[in-house]
Amino acid sequence: MARKSYAARRDKPQGKSKSRSTLFLVTGLLAALAILAGALMLVRDRSAAAPAGPARAGAAIADFTLTDLFGTQVRLGDFAGRPVLINAWATWCPPCMAEMPALHDFYLDHQAEGFVLLAVNGGEEPSLVQSFIQQTGFTFPVLLDPGAEQLSELGIRSFPTSILVGRDGTVRKIHTGMLTAGQLETEIAPLLSR
């Protein structure tokens, strides 16, 4: 029996073999599309999320949500487009108490420019914080960070520490220690427009 030439065998329909090839091709294409779709979703999710970790000057700040003295959830992202000074403090901290009047005056003086002061209390009982704020008459927003976990995530290790976030969500300045009225005007005020 004579063997058929390669060309003759190649031109003959192969039935099952051809359908298997088509099945493998379609399966491969579907797998590639699934991988591509997953990669696109991962890239989109990463680009939409703010960076996590400690605040760094010149970098975007991670968004966070804390509760204020009235039980309302306050999200940093709600103030996008406005300059925000995040001030970490506690009632047991003498420099914190010493800078509060200057912070309050600065807040009142620059509110019309869109300036926001978020005084984040680290680790104290809400009733103690509420009592202190009522006694002093300060009107800036006070947020509660019961375990100081959010402050720790921002890289804050001592009180007082202030982080100025620009209108674009980028950290403009990190100041550890007490801010005086003079420092607020010379170091913070010029950065409010950026």
MARRO-26121 format. One record per atom (N, C-alpha, C, CB): residue in one letter; x, y, z. Coordinates in steps of 0.2 Angstrom, whole numbers, padded with zeros to 4 digits, always signed. Glycine has a CB too. Example, Ala and Ser with C-alpha at 12.3 -4.5 7.8 and 13.67 -1.06 7.14 Angstrom:
<recs>
A+0066-0028+0039;A+0062-0022+0039;A+0066-0016+0039;A+0057-0022+0045;S+0064-0011+0035;S+0068-0005+0036;S+0064+0000+0039;S+0070-0003+0029;
</recs>
This chain:
<recs>
M+0004-0006+0000;M+0000+0000+0000;M+0005+0006+0000;M-0005+0000+0006;A+0003+0010-0004;A+0007+0016-0005;A+0005+0022+0000;A+0006+0019-0012;R+0010+0025+0002;R+0009+0030+0007;R+0007+0037+0003;R+0015+0032+0011;K+0002+0040+0006;K+0000+0047+0003;K+0006+0052+0005;K-0007+0049+0006;S+0006+0056+0000;S+0011+0061+0001;S+0009+0066+0007;S+0012+0065-0006;Y+0014+0070+0009;Y+0012+0075+0014;Y+0007+0080+0012;Y+0018+0078+0017;A+0007+0082+0006;A+0003+0087+0003;A-0004+0084+0003;A+0005+0089-0004;A-0005+0078+0001;A-0011+0075+0001;A-0015+0074+0007;A-0011+0068-0003;R-0010+0072+0012;R-0013+0072+0019;R-0015+0078+0022;R-0008+0068+0024;R-0011+0083+0020;R-0012+0090+0023;R-0019+0093+0020;R-0006+0095+0021;D-0020+0092+0014;D-0026+0095+0011;D-0033+0091+0013;D-0026+0094+0004;K-0032+0085+0016;K-0038+0081+0018;K-0041+0084+0025;K-0036+0074+0019;P-0047+0085+0025;P-0050+0088+0032;P-0048+0083+0037;P-0058+0089+0031;Q-0047+0085+0043;Q-0044+0081+0049;Q-0050+0081+0054;Q-0038+0084+0052;G-0056+0083+0053;G-0061+0082+0057;G-0060+0084+0065;G-0064+0075+0057;K-0059+0079+0069;K-0058+0080+0076;K-0052+0084+0078;K-0057+0073+0080;S-0047+0083+0074;S-0041+0087+0075;S-0042+0094+0074;S-0035+0084+0071;K-0046+0096+0069;K-0047+0103+0067;K-0051+0106+0072;K-0050+0104+0060;S-0056+0103+0075;S-0061+0106+0080;S-0057+0107+0086;S-0067+0101+0081;R-0052+0102+0088;R-0048+0103+0094;R-0044+0109+0093;R-0044+0097+0095;S-0041+0110+0088;S-0037+0116+0086;S-0041+0122+0088;S-0034+0116+0079;T-0047+0122+0085;T-0051+0128+0086;T-0053+0129+0093;T-0058+0128+0081;L-0054+0124+0097;L-0056+0124+0104;L-0050+0127+0108;L-0058+0117+0106;F-0044+0124+0106;F-0038+0127+0110;F-0037+0134+0108;F-0032+0123+0108;L-0038+0136+0102;L-0037+0143+0100;L-0042+0148+0104;L-0038+0144+0093;V-0049+0146+0104;V-0054+0150+0107;V-0053+0150+0115;V-0061+0147+0106;T-0051+0144+0118;T-0049+0144+0125;T-0043+0148+0127;T-0048+0137+0127;G-0038+0148+0123;G-0032+0153+0124;G-0034+0160+0123;G-0027+0151+0119;L-0038+0162+0118;L-0040+0169+0118;L-0044+0171+0124;L-0044+0170+0111;L-0049+0167+0126;L-0053+0169+0132;L-0049+0169+0138;L-0058+0163+0133;A-0044+0165+0139;A-0039+0165+0145;A-0035+0172+0144;A-0035+0159+0145;A-0033+0174+0138;A-0029+0180+0137;A-0033+0186+0139;A-0026+0180+0130;L-0039+0186+0137;L-0044+0191+0138;L-0045+0192+0146;L-0051+0190+0134;A-0046+0186+0149;A-0048+0187+0156;A-0042+0189+0160;A-0049+0179+0159;I-0036+0187+0158;I-0030+0190+0161;I-0029+0198+0160;I-0023+0186+0158;L-0030+0200+0154;L-0030+0207+0152;L-0035+0211+0156;L-0031+0208+0144;A-0041+0208+0156;A-0046+0212+0160;A-0044+0212+0168;A-0053+0208+0159;G-0042+0207+0170;G-0039+0207+0177;G-0034+0212+0178;G-0037+0200+0180;A-0029+0212+0174;A-0024+0217+0174;A-0026+0224+0174;A-0018+0216+0169;L-0031+0226+0169;L-0034+0232+0169;L-0037+0235+0175;L-0038+0233+0163;M-0041+0230+0178;M-0045+0232+0184;M-0040+0233+0190;M-0049+0226+0186;L-0034+0229+0190;L-0029+0230+0195;L-0026+0237+0194;L-0024+0225+0195;V-0024+0239+0188;V-0021+0246+0187;V-0026+0251+0189;V-0019+0246+0180;R-0032+0250+0187;R-0037+0255+0188;R-0038+0256+0196;R-0044+0254+0185;D-0039+0251+0199;D-0040+0251+0207;D-0034+0254+0210;D-0041+0244+0210;R-0028+0253+0208;R-0022+0256+0211;R-0021+0263+0209;R-0015+0252+0209;S-0023+0265+0203;S-0022+0272+0202;S-0028+0276+0205;S-0023+0273+0194;A-0034+0273+0207;A-0039+0277+0210;A-0038+0278+0218;A-0046+0273+0209;A-0034+0273+0220;A-0033+0273+0228;A-0027+0278+0229;A-0031+0266+0230;A-0028+0281+0235;A-0023+0286+0237;A-0017+0281+0240;A-0025+0291+0242;P-0011+0284+0241;P-0006+0280+0243;P-0007+0279+0251;P+0001+0283+0242;A-0005+0273+0253;A-0005+0271+0260;A+0001+0273+0263;A-0008+0264+0262;G+0002+0273+0270;G+0008+0274+0273;G+0009+0281+0276;G+0014+0272+0269;P+0015+0282+0279;P+0016+0289+0282;P+0016+0294+0277;P+0023+0288+0285;A+0014+0300+0279;A+0014+0306+0275;A+0021+0308+0274;A+0010+0312+0279;R+0022+0311+0268;R+0028+0313+0266;R+0028+0319+0262;R+0032+0308+0261;A+0032+0324+0263;A+0031+0331+0260;A+0032+0329+0252;A+0037+0336+0262;G+0028+0332+0248;G+0028+0332+0241;G+0025+0326+0238;G+0036+0331+0239;A+0022+0322+0242;A+0018+0316+0240;A+0011+0317+0242;A+0021+0309+0243;A+0006+0313+0238;A-0001+0313+0240;A-0002+0310+0247;A-0005+0309+0234;I-0007+0312+0250;I-0008+0309+0257;I-0014+0304+0256;I-0010+0315+0262;A-0013+0299+0260;A-0019+0294+0260;A-0025+0297+0263;A-0016+0287+0264;D-0031+0295+0260;D-0037+0297+0263;D-0039+0293+0269;D-0043+0296+0257;F-0043+0296+0273;F-0045+0293+0279;F-0052+0296+0282;F-0040+0294+0285;T-0055+0292+0286;T-0061+0294+0289;T-0061+0293+0296;T-0067+0290+0286;L-0063+0299+0300;L-0064+0298+0307;L-0070+0301+0309;L-0058+0302+0310;T-0072+0301+0315;T-0078+0303+0318;T-0077+0310+0322;T-0082+0298+0323;D-0081+0315+0321;D-0081+0321+0325;D-0084+0320+0331;D-0083+0327+0320;L-0084+0326+0335;L-0087+0326+0342;L-0095+0325+0342;L-0085+0333+0345;F-0098+0326+0336;F-0105+0325+0335;F-0107+0318+0333;F-0108+0331+0331;G-0102+0314+0332;G-0103+0307+0329;G-0104+0307+0322;G-0110+0305+0332;T-0102+0312+0318;T-0102+0312+0311;T-0096+0310+0308;T-0104+0319+0308;Q-0096+0306+0303;Q-0090+0303+0299;Q-0088+0309+0295;Q-0092+0297+0295;V-0081+0310+0296;V-0078+0316+0292;V-0072+0312+0288;V-0075+0321+0296;R-0072+0313+0281;R-0067+0310+0277;R-0063+0316+0274;R-0071+0307+0271;L-0056+0315+0275;L-0051+0320+0272;L-0053+0321+0265;L-0044+0317+0273;G-0055+0317+0261;G-0056+0318+0254;G-0062+0322+0253;G-0058+0311+0251;D-0066+0323+0258;D-0072+0328+0257;D-0070+0335+0256;D-0077+0328+0263;F-0063+0337+0258;F-0060+0343+0258;F-0056+0344+0252;F-0057+0345+0264;A-0056+0340+0247;A-0052+0340+0241;A-0053+0347+0238;A-0054+0335+0235;G-0047+0350+0235;G-0048+0357+0232;G-0047+0362+0237;G-0054+0358+0229;R-0046+0360+0244;R-0045+0365+0249;R-0039+0364+0253;R-0051+0366+0254;P-0035+0369+0256;P-0030+0367+0260;P-0032+0365+0267;P-0025+0374+0260;V-0029+0360+0269;V-0031+0357+0276;V-0025+0356+0280;V-0034+0350+0274;L-0025+0358+0286;L-0020+0357+0291;L-0023+0352+0296;L-0018+0364+0295;I-0019+0346+0296;I-0021+0341+0301;I-0017+0342+0307;I-0020+0334+0297;N-0020+0343+0313;N-0016+0344+0319;N-0017+0339+0324;N-0018+0351+0322;A-0012+0335+0325;A-0012+0329+0330;A-0011+0332+0337;A-0008+0324+0328;W-0016+0331+0342;W-0015+0334+0348;W-0018+0329+0354;W-0018+0341+0348;A-0017+0331+0360;A-0020+0328+0366;A-0021+0333+0371;A-0016+0321+0368;T-0025+0332+0376;T-0026+0337+0381;T-0021+0336+0386;T-0033+0336+0385;W-0017+0331+0387;W-0012+0330+0392;W-0005+0333+0389;W-0011+0322+0393;C-0005+0336+0383;C+0001+0338+0380;C+0001+0346+0381;C+0001+0336+0372;P+0006+0348+0385;P+0006+0356+0386;P+0007+0360+0380;P+0012+0357+0391;P+0012+0358+0375;P+0013+0362+0369;P+0007+0362+0364;P+0019+0359+0365;C+0003+0356+0365;C-0003+0356+0361;C-0008+0361+0363;C-0007+0349+0361;M-0009+0362+0370;M-0013+0367+0373;M-0011+0374+0372;M-0014+0365+0381;A-0004+0375+0372;A-0001+0381+0371;A-0002+0384+0363;A+0006+0381+0372;E-0003+0379+0359;E-0003+0381+0352;E-0011+0382+0349;E+0000+0376+0347;M-0015+0379+0353;M-0022+0379+0351;M-0025+0386+0350;M-0026+0376+0357;P-0024+0391+0354;P-0027+0398+0353;P-0024+0401+0346;P-0025+0403+0358;A-0018+0400+0345;A-0015+0402+0338;A-0018+0399+0332;A-0007+0402+0338;L-0019+0392+0333;L-0022+0388+0328;L-0029+0391+0326;L-0022+0381+0330;H-0033+0392+0332;H-0040+0394+0331;H-0040+0401+0328;H-0043+0394+0338;D-0036+0406+0330;D-0036+0412+0327;D-0034+0412+0319;D-0030+0417+0330;F-0029+0407+0318;F-0027+0406+0311;F-0033+0403+0307;F-0021+0402+0310;Y-0036+0399+0310;Y-0042+0396+0306;Y-0047+0401+0305;Y-0045+0390+0311;L-0049+0405+0310;L-0054+0410+0309;L-0052+0415+0303;L-0055+0414+0315;D-0045+0417+0303;D-0043+0422+0299;D-0042+0419+0291;D-0036+0424+0301;H-0042+0413+0291;H-0041+0410+0284;H-0047+0406+0281;H-0034+0406+0284;Q-0052+0406+0285;Q-0058+0402+0283;Q-0060+0404+0276;Q-0063+0402+0288;A-0061+0410+0275;A-0063+0413+0269;A-0059+0411+0263;A-0063+0421+0269;E-0053+0409+0264;E-0049+0406+0258;E-0050+0399+0257;E-0041+0408+0260;G-0054+0396+0261;G-0056+0389+0260;G-0052+0385+0265;G-0054+0387+0253;F-0048+0388+0269;F-0043+0384+0274;F-0048+0380+0279;F-0039+0389+0278;V-0045+0374+0280;V-0048+0369+0284;V-0043+0367+0290;V-0051+0363+0281;L-0045+0367+0296;L-0041+0364+0301;L-0045+0358+0304;L-0040+0370+0307;L-0041+0352+0304;L-0044+0346+0307;L-0040+0345+0313;L-0044+0340+0302;A-0042+0346+0319;A-0039+0344+0325;A-0040+0337+0327;A-0041+0349+0331;V-0035+0333+0326;V-0036+0326+0327;V-0034+0324+0334;V-0033+0321+0322;N-0038+0322+0339;N-0036+0320+0345;N-0034+0313+0345;N-0042+0321+0350;G-0029+0312+0348;G-0026+0305+0348;G-0027+0301+0355;G-0019+0305+0346;G-0031+0296+0355;G-0032+0292+0360;G-0036+0293+0367;G-0025+0290+0362;E-0039+0299+0367;E-0043+0301+0373;E-0050+0300+0372;E-0041+0308+0374;E-0053+0299+0378;E-0060+0298+0379;E-0064+0304+0376;E-0063+0297+0386;P-0069+0303+0372;P-0073+0308+0368;P-0076+0313+0373;P-0079+0305+0364;S-0078+0311+0379;S-0081+0315+0384;S-0076+0320+0387;S-0084+0311+0390;L-0070+0318+0387;L-0064+0323+0390;L-0063+0328+0384;L-0058+0319+0391;V-0062+0326+0378;V-0061+0330+0372;V-0067+0335+0372;V-0060+0326+0366;Q-0073+0333+0372;Q-0079+0337+0371;Q-0079+0342+0377;Q-0085+0333+0372;S-0078+0340+0383;S-0077+0345+0388;S-0072+0350+0387;S-0076+0341+0395;F-0066+0348+0385;F-0061+0353+0384;F-0063+0358+0378;F-0054+0350+0382;I-0065+0356+0373;I-0067+0360+0367;I-0073+0365+0369;I-0069+0356+0361;Q-0078+0363+0373;Q-0083+0367+0376;Q-0080+0372+0380;Q-0089+0363+0379;Q-0076+0371+0385;Q-0073+0376+0389;Q-0069+0381+0386;Q-0069+0372+0394;T-0066+0379+0381;T-0061+0384+0377;T-0065+0388+0372;T-0055+0380+0374;G-0070+0385+0369;G-0074+0389+0364;G-0071+0388+0357;G-0075+0396+0366;F-0067+0384+0356;F-0064+0383+0349;F-0069+0380+0345;F-0058+0378+0349;T-0069+0383+0338;T-0074+0381+0334;T-0072+0377+0328;T-0078+0387+0331;F-0065+0375+0327;F-0063+0371+0322;F-0065+0364+0323;F-0055+0372+0321;P-0066+0360+0317;P-0068+0353+0318;P-0063+0349+0322;P-0069+0350+0311;V-0065+0345+0327;V-0061+0341+0331;V-0063+0333+0329;V-0062+0342+0338;L-0058+0330+0327;L-0060+0322+0325;L-0056+0318+0331;L-0057+0321+0318;L-0059+0312+0331;L-0057+0308+0337;L-0054+0302+0333;L-0063+0305+0341;D-0048+0300+0336;D-0044+0294+0334;D-0043+0290+0340;D-0037+0296+0330;P-0048+0286+0342;P-0047+0283+0349;P-0041+0279+0351;P-0053+0279+0350;G-0038+0275+0346;G-0032+0272+0347;G-0026+0275+0344;G-0033+0265+0345;A-0027+0281+0342;A-0022+0285+0338;A-0019+0281+0332;A-0016+0287+0343;E-0023+0276+0330;E-0021+0272+0324;E-0020+0275+0318;E-0026+0266+0323;Q-0025+0280+0316;Q-0024+0284+0310;Q-0018+0288+0310;Q-0031+0288+0309;L-0017+0292+0316;L-0011+0296+0317;L-0005+0292+0316;L-0011+0299+0324;S-0005+0286+0318;S+0001+0282+0318;S+0002+0280+0310;S+0000+0275+0322;E-0003+0278+0307;E-0003+0277+0300;E+0000+0283+0296;E-0009+0275+0297;L-0001+0289+0298;L+0001+0295+0295;L+0008+0296+0296;L-0003+0301+0296;G+0011+0292+0301;G+0018+0293+0303;G+0019+0298+0309;G+0022+0295+0297;I+0014+0300+0312;I+0014+0304+0318;I+0016+0300+0324;I+0007+0308+0319;R+0022+0302+0327;R+0024+0299+0333;R+0024+0303+0339;R+0031+0296+0332;S+0023+0309+0338;S+0023+0314+0344;S+0018+0320+0343;S+0030+0317+0346;F+0016+0322+0349;F+0011+0328+0349;F+0015+0334+0351;F+0005+0326+0353;P+0013+0340+0348;P+0009+0341+0343;P+0013+0340+0336;P+0005+0348+0343;T+0009+0337+0331;T+0012+0337+0324;T+0007+0340+0320;T+0014+0330+0322;S+0009+0343+0315;S+0004+0346+0310;S+0006+0344+0303;S+0003+0354+0311;I+0001+0343+0299;I+0003+0341+0292;I-0002+0346+0287;I+0001+0333+0290;L+0002+0350+0283;L-0002+0354+0279;L-0003+0350+0272;L+0001+0361+0278;V-0009+0349+0270;V-0011+0346+0264;V-0013+0352+0259;V-0016+0341+0264;G-0010+0352+0253;G-0012+0357+0248;G-0018+0356+0245;G-0006+0358+0243;R-0021+0361+0241;R-0027+0360+0237;R-0027+0354+0232;R-0028+0366+0233;D-0021+0352+0230;D-0021+0346+0226;D-0020+0339+0229;D-0015+0347+0221;G-0020+0339+0236;G-0020+0333+0240;G-0013+0331+0241;G-0023+0327+0236;T-0008+0335+0240;T-0001+0334+0241;T+0001+0337+0248;T+0003+0336+0235;V+0005+0333+0251;V+0008+0336+0258;V+0013+0341+0256;V+0011+0330+0262;R+0011+0347+0259;R+0016+0353+0258;R+0021+0354+0263;R+0012+0359+0257;K+0019+0352+0270;K+0023+0353+0275;K+0021+0349+0281;K+0023+0361+0278;I+0026+0346+0284;I+0025+0342+0291;I+0029+0346+0296;I+0027+0335+0290;H+0026+0348+0301;H+0029+0351+0307;H+0028+0348+0313;H+0026+0359+0307;T+0033+0346+0316;T+0033+0342+0323;T+0035+0347+0328;T+0038+0336+0323;G+0030+0348+0333;G+0031+0352+0338;G+0026+0358+0338;G+0038+0355+0338;M+0026+0362+0343;M+0021+0368+0343;M+0022+0373+0337;M+0022+0371+0350;L+0017+0375+0335;L+0017+0380+0330;L+0015+0387+0333;L+0012+0379+0324;T+0018+0392+0332;T+0017+0398+0335;T+0013+0402+0330;T+0023+0402+0337;A+0010+0408+0332;A+0006+0412+0327;A+0011+0415+0322;A+0003+0418+0331;G+0017+0416+0324;G+0022+0419+0319;G+0024+0413+0313;G+0028+0421+0322;Q+0024+0407+0316;Q+0026+0402+0311;Q+0020+0400+0307;Q+0028+0395+0315;L+0014+0401+0309;L+0008+0400+0305;L+0008+0405+0299;L+0002+0400+0310;E+0009+0411+0301;E+0009+0416+0296;E+0015+0416+0291;E+0009+0423+0299;T+0021+0414+0293;T+0027+0414+0289;T+0028+0407+0285;T+0033+0415+0293;E+0026+0401+0289;E+0027+0395+0286;E+0021+0392+0282;E+0030+0390+0291;I+0015+0393+0285;I+0009+0390+0283;I+0005+0394+0278;I+0005+0388+0289;A+0004+0400+0280;A+0000+0405+0276;A+0002+0405+0268;A+0000+0412+0279;P+0009+0406+0267;P+0011+0406+0260;P+0009+0400+0256;P+0018+0408+0260;L+0008+0394+0259;L+0007+0388+0256;L+0000+0387+0255;L+0010+0382+0260;L-0005+0391+0257;L-0012+0390+0257;L-0014+0390+0250;L-0016+0395+0261;S-0011+0394+0246;S-0014+0395+0239;S-0011+0390+0234;S-0011+0402+0236;R-0007+0385+0236;R-0004+0380+0232;R-0008+0374+0232;R+0003+0378+0233;
</recs>
